[in-house]
Amino acid sequence: MPDEVKDLRAANEALKEFVAVAAHEIRGPMAAILGYAATMQRKWDDLPAEEKKEFLGIIERRSRYLTRLLDSLLTISKIEAGALEVRPEGLDVGRAVEQALEDLPERSQVVVRCPPGVRVFADPDHVERVLVNFVRNAQKYGKPPIEVECAEEGDDLVLTVSDRGDGIPDDFAAKLFEKFARATVEPTERGAGLGLSIVRGLARANGGDAWYESNHPRGSRFRARFPKGAL
């Protein structure tokens, strides 16, 4: 019984921390939206057209950020509650990779090395989300060339996305897949720090896993494993 009480208290503390951080992430964009909307309402007749357009742009960007954040929070909550819906099917990996990358910006910077005919048994949406997250991170934080590789390892297929950037500091690498984990130095468009936590959750829900490796001599390698056949 003492162990059960201890586990319950730990879970409660983790939930409280999660809610506190989520509230903090939501508060900033909401304050910006309300502030600019209130200014426009009070001073509409006095504001130049250019400022109105600028304010509306900020409101739209912050609203889109909140939409993405809420979607990520919902996905995380489903993963942690074991309620994530998984619909696995046989996938041609090479075709799935090309479809996932076709709408990404600067697609020409991404080199794909996937042998033909390789298949996995996983949820197509989850595989795509994992891959897109890895590639977008490489585009944001790394440097080209960005490479996507597919390799069979026993009963699994391993997807690897590598780049030639500065890599991840050792003291932060261990925290990469934690919720709300963010590096100290970030690009202009910051995220909520949920992407990699979701990636690992999706991979594990499909019977695989996700992890990070240094890309010697320079850069990062993000990897995800999926089963080639039904479990």
HELIX and SHEET records of a PDB file:
HELIX    1   1 PRO A    2  LYS A   43  1                                  42    
HELIX    2   2 ALA A   49  ALA A   81  1                                  33    
HELIX    3   3 VAL A   93  LEU A  101  1                                   9    
HELIX    4   4 ARG A  107  GLN A  109  5                                   3    
HELIX    5   5 PRO A  124  TYR A  141  1                                  18    
HELIX    6   6 ASP A  170  ALA A  173  1                                   4    
HELIX    7   7 GLY A  195  ALA A  205  1                                  11    
SHEET    1   A 2 GLU A  89  ASP A  92  0                                        
SHEET    2   A 2 ARG A 119  ALA A 122 -1                                        
SHEET    1   B 5 VAL A 110  ARG A 113  0                                        
SHEET    2   B 5 ILE A 146  GLU A 153  1                                        
SHEET    3   B 5 ASP A 156  SER A 162 -1                                        
SHEET    4   B 5 SER A 220  PRO A 227 -1                                        
SHEET    5   B 5 ASP A 209  SER A 214 -1                                        
END                                                                             
